[in-house]
Amino acid sequence: MKIRLMLLLLAAVAGSCSKQVTITIPDEGNKLVMNLLMAKDSLITAQILMSKYIEIRNAPDPSGSIQTISNARVFLYENDVFKETMTMHKQGNYAYYLSTFSAKPGFKYFVRAELPDAPDIPAVEGADAIPLPVAVGEMSVKKISDNQREAKANVSFEIRGDPGIKNYYRVRIYEHLNHDDVGTDKSLLQLPIQSSDPSDVMFGKKERQEVFIDDQFLDGRRRRLSFIATSWLGFKNPVVIEVTTLTYASYNYLYSSMMAEEKNDNILSEKVIVFNNVLYGLGIVGGMSINRYPVEY
């Protein structure tokens, strides 16, 4: 009887201490989305979309993709000076907005997009700079194994971080296919890479298409990076090392996108939220400097 009475008292105490809390979750539906990654010496391209909720119970969109917006006005500023209203272009059902001039390293770009036909939807805006390229030193490629299925090579190079400048980096490695369209992306075959250091805790031993490097790894010093690249063509063509200098915004967006793709389908992994820096809406405005270095071996 005493035990039963004690349990009733505990239940009463627990019930008297409960409190209902209302949590307001921001509505992320029906907002403008602006995606804009700017590369050094390239035209600036912006994609404008509208966010929407995905209804799991309904059939997927038969188009297979989210529709881009073709009636937006997109304003482009360089170093806080208005330059132009970006021109809308269409390729099939895909709409995008293009600048008439190339982005310059060391310059800052501000972009604002609005829907004239929907004044109740807030305009979105974002800004970022084009970082200066990082210095890359001695490069080498040494084949370490070869069989009928694949070949592996050790690809290494020196990278020199600038003291006092906080930048971030992405590394990709390609095999040049020597097509007639030399110098374009079509002539490059991207290779999977992994760290060649068995004790590497930064990159790990997972094979990836690209590797991201935090500025703390360099911090104004020279470092030699070494990766094992895999080729199904036997490394019979020149290798191209791509080192992209990123800003804080572009690094966080690209890195979180890669990790979300790796982890979000795994029920045992913590979900990754993709970084965005667009105000009054969603999306990314980020700058980068892409530099490629062919290596003969």
Beta strands, then each sheet from edge to edge (+ up, - down):
strand 1: 32-39
strand 2: 43-50
strand 3: 73-78
strand 4: 81-85
strand 5: 87-91
strand 6: 94-102
strand 7: 108-114
strand 8: 124-129
strand 9: 135-146
strand 10: 151-160
strand 11: 168-176
strand 12: 188-190
strand 13: 193-195
strand 14: 211-213
strand 15: 222-231
strand 16: 239-246
strand 17: 282-295
sheet 1: 5+ 6- 2+ 1- 17- 16+ 11- 12+
sheet 2: 5+ 6- 2+ 1- 17- 16+ 11- 14+
sheet 3: 4+ 3- 7+ 8-
sheet 4: 9+ 10- 15+ 13-
end
